[in-house]
């Protein structure tokens, strides 16, 4: 079932003119969903639940946090320039 779903997604992406890299298909959709949820500041446990992960560590591998979001929560370097 998973292979069939990925094949359909790849075919439709190609049909739409999307250039495919190494990762495509169903995995690409899952990664895109996770990325959008993080950008919307959804809790990581909610993302994990939607992806069906038992462990937050698995979800952390999927999700790439935007650098701008990291800058918003970064603390100033002690004794450094603010």
C-alpha angles and dihedrals in degrees: 000000000000092000092048091050092050091048091053093048093049091049093051093046091052090047088054091053096252113152107229124219129195093292115057141131124046092347090059091053092049092049091047091051092049092048093050092049092052091049087053087053094243113167114267091235089057090052089049091051093050091049092046095241120156092199130052087215090066090051092049089060091055099047125072112196116220114250090231090060091051091051090055093059099035116118119226116262109259110255091002134113113286 
